[in-house]
Amino acid sequence: MNNSQQRSRNGEQEQVKFNRKHEAKKEYARWLKQIDWKVFCTFTYAWRVSDPQADKTFIEFINRLERSLKSNVGYVRGDEKRFSGCGKPASARHYHAVLTSAIPLEPTWVASLWMEMAGHRSDHAGAKVDTYNPAANGIEYVLKFISQPEGDWKFGRLELFHPEARSLHTVNARWNRRLRRIKAR
């Protein structure tokens, strides 16, 4: 095989990998769109944070939301931290997330709680939280870096809010109590 044929073959293999990743992302998005999301969020930090520190802050944020609401909060979070490209400055660590709860989530309250924990600067670092719009492709945006080295994603409590996950979950007394509490709210 000559060099030209090898490059062509490598290009075809890369295209197949790309297509698989793209299809997987579309399938995740399709599955996640079945959840009744309440808010779409962009969360930033007012200072540099390590991966473990950033994750710890986010988990504590979710815990505080749940304690304040007295309700579970489901989420999907897309992590971003990327180097500069196309002549643009580097993007500091930030998250895009969708949140849901049996209790309504007020966007301004969610944003202020995040900024209490992660800080706020005058250069728009902090939080931008909007009511979720299913037509705006927020799920795809959260998952945009799912298969990239500079991105990651995490999720929590989807089994409480996703119709398919509920039907697949092993039913026991504890699970029934959780579902009754969610439905009661």
C-alpha positions as CSV (number, residue, x, y, z in Angstrom):
1,M,0.0,0.0,0.0
2,N,1.5,3.4,-1.0
3,N,1.4,6.5,1.2
4,S,-1.6,8.0,-0.7
5,Q,-3.7,4.9,-0.1
6,Q,-2.6,4.7,3.6
7,R,-3.6,8.4,4.1
8,S,-7.0,7.7,2.4
9,R,-7.6,4.6,4.6
10,N,-6.6,6.5,7.7
11,G,-9.0,9.3,6.7
12,E,-11.8,6.8,6.2
13,Q,-11.2,5.2,9.6
14,E,-11.2,8.7,11.3
15,Q,-14.5,9.5,9.6
16,V,-16.1,6.2,10.8
17,K,-14.9,7.0,14.4
18,F,-16.3,10.5,14.1
19,N,-19.7,9.2,12.8
20,R,-19.9,6.7,15.7
21,K,-19.2,9.3,18.3
22,H,-21.7,11.7,16.7
23,E,-24.4,9.0,16.6
24,A,-23.7,8.1,20.2
25,K,-24.1,11.8,21.2
26,K,-27.4,12.0,19.3
27,E,-28.7,8.9,21.0
28,Y,-27.7,10.2,24.5
29,A,-29.5,13.5,23.6
30,R,-32.6,11.7,22.4
31,W,-32.8,9.7,25.6
32,L,-32.2,12.7,27.9
33,K,-34.8,14.9,26.1
34,Q,-37.5,12.7,27.7
35,I,-36.8,14.4,31.0
36,D,-38.8,17.5,32.0
37,W,-35.8,19.8,32.4
38,K,-36.4,23.0,34.3
39,V,-33.3,25.2,33.7
40,F,-30.3,25.4,31.4
41,C,-27.2,26.8,33.2
42,T,-23.7,28.0,32.5
43,F,-21.6,28.0,35.6
44,T,-18.1,29.5,35.9
45,Y,-15.6,30.0,38.7
46,A,-14.3,33.4,39.9
47,W,-10.8,31.8,40.4
48,R,-8.7,28.9,39.1
49,V,-9.8,25.6,40.4
50,S,-8.5,22.0,40.1
51,D,-10.7,19.2,38.7
52,P,-11.3,17.7,42.1
53,Q,-12.1,21.2,43.7
54,A,-14.4,22.1,40.8
55,D,-16.3,18.7,41.1
56,K,-16.5,19.1,44.9
57,T,-18.0,22.6,44.5
58,F,-20.6,21.4,42.0
59,I,-21.7,18.4,44.2
60,E,-22.0,20.7,47.2
61,F,-24.1,23.1,45.1
62,I,-26.5,20.3,44.2
63,N,-26.6,19.2,47.8
64,R,-27.5,22.8,48.9
65,L,-30.2,23.0,46.2
66,E,-31.7,19.8,47.4
67,R,-31.6,20.9,51.1
68,S,-33.2,24.2,50.3
69,L,-35.9,22.7,48.1
70,K,-36.4,19.7,50.3
71,S,-36.5,17.8,47.0
72,N,-34.1,15.8,44.8
73,V,-32.4,17.5,41.9
74,G,-31.5,15.7,38.7
75,Y,-28.8,17.0,36.4
76,V,-26.6,16.5,33.4
77,R,-23.4,18.5,33.4
78,G,-21.0,19.0,30.6
79,D,-17.5,20.1,31.7
80,E,-15.4,22.3,29.5
81,K,-11.9,23.5,29.8
82,R,-10.2,24.1,26.5
83,F,-7.2,25.7,25.0
84,S,-7.5,28.7,22.7
85,G,-8.2,28.1,19.1
86,C,-9.2,30.2,16.0
87,G,-7.5,33.3,17.5
88,K,-9.9,33.3,20.5
89,P,-8.7,33.3,24.1
90,A,-8.6,30.1,26.1
91,S,-11.9,29.2,27.8
92,A,-11.5,28.8,31.6
93,R,-13.2,25.8,33.3
94,H,-17.0,26.1,33.2
95,Y,-20.0,23.9,33.1
96,H,-23.1,23.7,31.0
97,A,-25.9,21.9,32.8
98,V,-29.6,21.1,32.8
99,L,-31.4,20.7,36.1
100,T,-34.7,19.4,37.0
101,S,-36.7,18.9,40.2
102,A,-40.2,18.1,41.4
103,I,-40.1,21.6,42.9
104,P,-39.9,24.6,40.5
105,L,-36.4,26.0,40.1
106,E,-36.2,29.8,40.0
107,P,-33.4,30.8,37.6
108,T,-32.2,33.9,39.5
109,W,-32.2,31.9,42.8
110,V,-30.2,29.0,41.2
111,A,-27.7,31.5,39.8
112,S,-27.3,33.4,43.1
113,L,-26.7,30.1,45.0
114,W,-24.0,29.1,42.5
115,M,-22.3,32.5,42.8
116,E,-22.3,32.2,46.6
117,M,-20.2,29.1,46.2
118,A,-18.1,29.7,43.1
119,G,-17.7,33.5,43.2
120,H,-18.6,36.3,40.9
121,R,-16.4,38.8,39.0
122,S,-17.3,41.8,36.9
123,D,-16.2,40.0,33.7
124,H,-19.4,37.9,33.7
125,A,-17.9,35.0,35.6
126,G,-20.6,33.5,37.7
127,A,-23.8,31.9,36.5
128,K,-26.2,32.3,33.6
129,V,-29.4,30.4,34.3
130,D,-32.4,30.4,32.0
131,T,-35.7,28.5,31.9
132,Y,-35.2,25.4,29.9
133,N,-36.4,25.6,26.3
134,P,-36.7,22.2,24.7
135,A,-36.5,23.7,21.2
136,A,-33.1,25.3,21.9
137,N,-31.0,22.1,21.8
138,G,-29.7,22.6,25.3
139,I,-29.0,18.9,25.8
140,E,-26.9,18.8,22.7
141,Y,-25.0,21.9,23.9
142,V,-24.3,20.2,27.3
143,L,-23.0,17.1,25.5
144,K,-21.0,18.9,22.9
145,F,-17.6,17.8,24.3
146,I,-18.7,14.4,25.4
147,S,-16.0,12.6,23.4
148,Q,-13.3,15.3,23.4
149,P,-10.2,15.2,25.6
150,E,-11.0,18.7,26.9
151,G,-14.5,17.8,27.9
152,D,-16.3,15.5,30.2
153,W,-19.9,15.0,31.5
154,K,-21.5,13.8,34.7
155,F,-25.1,13.2,35.7
156,G,-27.1,12.6,38.9
157,R,-30.5,11.3,39.9
158,L,-31.7,10.6,36.4
159,E,-33.5,7.5,37.6
160,L,-35.9,9.7,39.5
161,F,-36.9,11.8,36.5
162,H,-36.5,9.7,33.4
163,P,-39.6,7.7,32.4
164,E,-37.6,4.8,31.0
165,A,-35.2,4.7,33.9
166,R,-38.1,4.5,36.3
167,S,-39.5,1.5,34.5
168,L,-36.1,-0.3,34.5
169,H,-35.2,0.3,38.2
170,T,-35.6,-2.5,40.7
171,V,-38.7,-1.8,42.7
172,N,-38.4,-2.1,46.4
173,A,-39.9,-0.3,49.4
174,R,-37.2,2.4,49.4
175,W,-37.7,3.1,45.7
176,N,-41.5,3.3,46.2
177,R,-41.1,5.8,49.0
178,R,-38.8,8.0,46.8
179,L,-41.3,7.9,44.0
180,R,-44.3,8.7,46.3
181,R,-42.4,11.7,47.7
182,I,-41.6,13.0,44.3
183,K,-45.2,12.6,43.1
184,A,-46.5,14.3,46.3
185,R,-44.6,17.5,45.4
